[in-house]
Amino acid sequence: MTYLDFEKPLADIEGKAEELRAMARKGEGAVDVEKEAAALDKKAGDMLRDLYKSLDPWRKTLVARHPDRPHCGAYIDALFTEYTPLAGDRTFGDDHAVMGGLARFHDAPCVVIGHEKGNDTKSRLTHNFGMARPEGYRKAIRLMDMAHRFGLPVITLVDTPGAYPGKGAEERGQSEAIARCTQKCLEIGVPLVSVIIGEGGSGGAVAFATANRIAMLEHSIYSVISPEGCASILWKDSERMRDAAEALRLTAQDLHKLGVIDRIIGEPMGGAQRDPVAAITATGKEIAAMLSDLKGKKPAELIRDRRQKFLNMGSSALV
C-alpha cells in the first residue's frame, strides 16, 4: 500500500500492527501480541475515518491521483465481457493513452472508451500517464461513429491529467482533435454516459465527458486545469496549489451542487485504492442506473438532452 503524505501517521500505526502480527506468526507471545495488534487496528480505523470524512480539495486531488487506484483497464476487465479492443485512428497511428472497443455490459452490446494511466513505471510510460495525443481523440471519434452507426450506447471512463502538451501533439492538431471529439459527443444519437474515475483534467477530459449523464467517484476531481497549473498562471507560484484547488471547485461534491455532474459514486473508506473491487462494483451499478435512465429515448431526444445539459450549465454560470 502506498501512503500519501497526509496518511503518514496512519502508515506508522498500520506498520506497527503488521510488525506485531509478524511476531505472532513466529510464535513470540502470540496472545498478547494479537491483542495489541487488534487495538492498533481499531486506532488505525478511527484515524482513517477521521482523515477521510473531511478531505479538503487538495487532499482529494492527491487521492484522485493515487497510483494504486484502479484504472480504466481494471474497470473494463471487471465490468465488461467480450471486450474487443480497437486500435488506431486511421490517420497517424495508435495512442496507448486511450483504450476502447466493442464489449458487452450486463450482456448488452456497447462501446467503451477510456484513458489508461498504467500501473507501474513501464506501463505508465507506455500509456503516457493517461495523457492522450491527437490520435487518441481521433480513435475515440472513430469508436463513437461506430457506436452511432450500430445503435450502441457509449460508456466513457475518464482518468487523465489532461491532453499531452508536447510539440509533436501540437503539430498534429491537438486542439482540433479535442474540439472534434467534444463535438462528436454532442452529435451521436445513442446514450452516452461518463464516469470520472480519477482525474478529469482540462479539455482532455471534457472530450470524453460531454455526456447525457456524468458520474464521479467520491474522491475524484474534474477541472478546467490542474491546481498547480492554475496557481502558476494566477499567482506565478505553483506552491499555491492548495489555494487553487479550493478556488477551482473541482470536487465531486462541489460539481454536483453546481449541476456539472449528475451522480456521486461512494468509495470504500480510505478511497478506491483500499478496496478496488468494491469501488469498481459500485461504479458498475451507477453505469447501469444511468443507462436505464436513458433507455427508450430516441436519437433526436438523446442529442437534444445532451446539448441542453451543457447549455444549462452556461446559463447557470451567467446568473
C-alpha positions in Angstrom: 0.0 0.0 0.0 1.3 3.4 -1.0 0.6 6.1 1.6 0.0 9.8 0.8 1.8 12.5 2.8 -1.2 13.2 5.0 -1.6 9.5 5.7 1.9 9.1 7.3 0.6 8.8 10.9 -1.8 6.1 9.7 1.1 4.3 7.9 3.0 4.2 11.2 0.1 2.6 13.1 -0.7 0.1 10.4 3.0 -0.7 10.1 3.3 -1.4 13.8 0.3 -3.7 13.7 1.8 -5.7 10.9 5.1 -6.0 12.8 3.2 -7.4 15.8 1.4 -9.9 13.6 4.7 -11.0 12.1 5.9 -11.6 15.7 2.8 -13.6 16.4 3.4 -15.7 13.3 6.8 -16.6 14.7 5.2 -17.6 18.0 6.6 -14.8 20.0 3.9 -14.0 22.7 1.0 -14.7 20.3 -1.9 -13.9 22.5 -0.7 -10.6 23.9 0.7 -9.5 20.6 -2.5 -10.2 18.8 -4.4 -8.1 21.3 -2.0 -5.2 20.8 -2.3 -5.6 17.0 -6.2 -5.5 17.3 -6.0 -2.4 19.4 -3.8 -0.8 16.8 -6.2 -1.8 14.0 -9.0 -0.1 15.8 -6.9 3.0 16.3 -6.0 2.9 12.6 -9.6 2.5 11.5 -10.7 5.5 13.6 -7.8 7.6 12.2 -8.8 6.6 8.6 -12.4 7.7 9.2 -11.3 11.0 10.7 -8.9 11.7 7.8 -11.4 10.9 5.0 -14.6 12.3 6.4 -13.4 15.9 5.8 -10.8 15.9 3.0 -10.1 19.3 1.6 -9.9 19.8 -2.2 -6.1 19.5 -2.3 -6.2 16.2 -0.4 -8.9 14.9 -2.7 -6.7 15.8 -5.6 -3.9 13.7 -4.1 -6.3 10.8 -3.6 -7.6 11.1 -7.1 -4.0 10.7 -8.3 -3.2 7.8 -6.0 -1.1 5.3 -8.0 -2.9 2.4 -6.5 -6.4 3.5 -7.6 -8.0 1.1 -10.2 -7.5 2.4 -13.7 -9.5 2.0 -16.9 -8.2 -1.4 -17.7 -9.3 -2.8 -14.3 -12.8 -1.4 -14.8 -13.1 -3.0 -18.3 -11.8 -6.3 -17.1 -14.3 -6.4 -14.2 -17.4 -4.9 -15.7 -17.4 -5.8 -19.4 -17.4 -9.1 -21.2 -16.3 -9.9 -24.8 -14.2 -6.8 -24.8 -12.6 -6.4 -28.3 -10.1 -3.5 -28.3 -9.8 -1.5 -31.5 -6.6 0.4 -32.3 -5.5 3.4 -34.4 -7.1 6.5 -35.8 -6.7 5.5 -39.5 -4.7 8.8 -39.9 -1.5 8.6 -38.0 -1.2 5.7 -35.5 -2.4 4.3 -32.2 -2.4 6.1 -28.9 -2.0 3.8 -25.9 -3.2 6.5 -23.5 -6.7 5.8 -24.9 -8.2 2.4 -24.9 -11.5 1.4 -26.3 -13.5 -1.1 -28.3 -16.6 -3.2 -28.5 -17.9 -5.0 -25.4 -20.9 -6.2 -23.5 -22.2 -4.6 -20.4 -24.7 -6.6 -18.5 -24.8 -8.8 -21.6 -25.9 -5.9 -23.8 -23.5 -4.7 -26.6 -21.8 -1.3 -26.1 -18.7 0.7 -26.9 -16.4 1.5 -24.0 -13.7 4.2 -24.2 -11.3 5.4 -21.5 -8.0 6.9 -20.5 -5.4 4.4 -19.2 -2.6 5.6 -16.9 -0.8 2.4 -16.3 0.1 0.6 -13.0 4.0 0.6 -12.9 6.8 2.6 -14.4 6.9 0.6 -17.7 3.2 0.7 -18.3 2.9 4.3 -17.3 5.5 5.2 -19.9 3.7 3.1 -22.5 0.4 4.8 -21.7 2.0 8.2 -21.4 0.5 8.6 -17.9 -3.0 8.8 -19.4 -2.2 12.0 -21.5 -3.7 11.4 -24.9 -2.3 12.7 -28.2 -4.4 13.8 -31.2 -4.6 10.2 -32.5 -6.2 9.1 -29.2 -9.0 11.6 -29.6 -9.4 10.6 -33.2 -9.6 7.0 -32.2 -12.4 7.9 -29.8 -14.2 9.7 -32.6 -13.9 6.6 -34.8 -15.4 4.4 -32.0 -18.2 6.9 -31.4 -19.0 6.9 -35.1 -19.2 3.1 -35.0 -21.5 3.2 -31.9 -23.8 5.7 -33.7 -23.9 3.6 -36.8 -24.9 0.4 -35.0 -27.0 2.0 -32.3 -24.7 1.0 -29.4 -24.5 3.0 -26.1 -21.2 4.6 -25.3 -19.6 4.4 -21.9 -16.5 6.5 -21.2 -14.1 6.2 -18.2 -12.2 9.4 -17.6 -8.8 9.5 -15.9 -6.3 12.0 -17.3 -4.2 14.9 -16.0 -5.0 16.5 -19.4 -4.2 16.1 -23.1 -0.5 15.7 -23.9 1.1 19.2 -24.5 4.2 18.0 -26.5 5.4 19.6 -29.7 4.5 16.6 -31.9 1.0 16.6 -30.5 0.5 20.3 -31.2 1.9 19.8 -34.8 -0.7 17.0 -35.4 -3.6 19.2 -34.3 -4.1 18.5 -30.6 -6.7 21.3 -30.0 -8.6 20.5 -33.2 -8.8 16.8 -32.2 -10.1 17.6 -28.8 -12.7 20.0 -30.2 -13.9 17.5 -32.8 -14.1 14.7 -30.2 -16.2 17.0 -28.0 -18.4 17.9 -31.0 -18.8 14.2 -31.8 -20.0 13.6 -28.2 -22.8 16.1 -28.9 -23.7 14.6 -32.3 -24.2 10.9 -31.7 -27.7 9.6 -31.4 -27.1 6.9 -28.8 -26.9 7.0 -25.0 -23.6 8.4 -23.8 -22.6 8.1 -20.1 -19.4 9.0 -18.5 -17.6 8.3 -15.2 -14.7 10.3 -13.8 -12.7 7.5 -12.1 -9.7 9.6 -11.0 -8.5 12.8 -12.6 -10.7 14.7 -15.0 -8.2 17.2 -16.3 -9.0 20.1 -18.8 -10.3 19.6 -22.3 -8.7 16.2 -22.4 -11.4 15.1 -20.0 -14.3 17.2 -21.5 -13.7 15.5 -24.9 -14.9 12.2 -23.3 -17.3 13.5 -20.7 -19.7 15.6 -22.8 -22.3 13.1 -22.0 -26.0 12.6 -21.3 -25.2 11.5 -17.7 -21.9 12.1 -15.8 -20.9 10.5 -12.6 -17.8 11.0 -10.4 -16.2 8.8 -7.8 -16.4 10.3 -4.4 -12.7 11.3 -4.3 -12.1 12.0 -8.0 -11.6 15.5 -9.4 -12.8 17.3 -12.5 -11.5 20.7 -13.5 -10.5 23.1 -16.3 -6.9 23.0 -15.3 -4.7 21.3 -12.6 -4.3 23.1 -9.3 -0.6 23.5 -10.0 -1.2 25.0 -13.4 -3.8 27.3 -12.1 -1.5 28.5 -9.3 1.3 29.1 -11.8 -0.9 31.3 -14.0 -2.8 33.2 -11.4 -0.1 33.8 -8.7 3.1 32.8 -10.6 3.6 30.3 -7.8 2.8 26.6 -8.3 3.2 26.1 -4.5 -0.1 27.8 -4.0 -1.8 24.7 -5.5 -3.9 24.3 -2.3 -5.5 27.7 -2.8 -6.1 26.9 -6.4 -7.7 23.6 -5.6 -10.2 25.5 -3.3 -10.9 28.1 -5.9 -11.4 25.6 -8.8 -14.4 23.8 -7.1 -13.1 20.6 -8.6 -14.5 18.0 -6.1 -17.4 15.7 -6.9 -19.4 17.3 -4.1 -19.0 20.9 -5.4 -19.6 19.9 -9.0 -22.8 18.0 -8.0 -24.1 21.2 -6.3 -23.2 23.2 -9.4 -25.1 20.8 -11.7 -22.0 19.9 -13.7 -22.3 16.2 -12.8 -25.4 14.0 -12.0 -24.2 11.4 -9.6 -21.6 10.8 -6.9 -20.3 7.2 -6.5 -19.4 6.4 -3.0 -15.9 4.9 -2.4 -14.7 2.5 0.3 -13.4 4.1 3.4 -9.9 5.3 2.6 -10.5 5.6 -1.2 -10.9 3.2 -4.1 -7.2 2.2 -3.7 -8.0 0.4 -0.5 -10.8 -1.8 -2.0 -10.7 -1.7 -5.8 -13.3 -4.4 -6.1 -15.9 -2.5 -4.1 -15.2 0.7 -6.0 -15.5 -1.0 -9.4 -18.7 -2.8 -8.3 -20.3 0.5 -7.2 -19.3 2.1 -10.4 -20.9 -0.7 -12.4 -24.2 -0.2 -10.6 -24.2 3.5 -11.3 -23.4 2.9 -15.0 -26.3 0.5 -15.2 -28.6 3.1 -13.5 -27.5 5.9 -15.9 -28.1 3.7 -18.9 -31.5 2.7 -17.5 -32.4 6.5 -17.3 -31.8 6.8 -21.0 -33.4 3.6 -22.2 -36.0 4.0 -24.8 -35.1 7.6 -25.8 -35.0 8.3 -29.5 -31.7 9.6 -31.1 -33.0 13.2 -31.5 -34.1 13.2 -27.9 -30.7 12.0 -26.7 -28.9 14.6 -28.7 -31.3 17.4 -27.5 -30.9 16.2 -23.9 -27.1 16.3 -24.1 -26.9 19.7 -25.8 -29.4 21.2 -23.4 -27.5 19.9 -20.4 -24.4 21.8 -21.3 -26.3 24.9 -22.4 -28.0 24.9 -19.0 -24.5 24.9 -17.3 -23.6 28.0 -19.3 -26.8 29.8 -18.4 -26.4 28.9 -14.7 -22.8 30.4 -14.7 -24.2 33.7 -16.0 -26.7 34.1 -13.3 
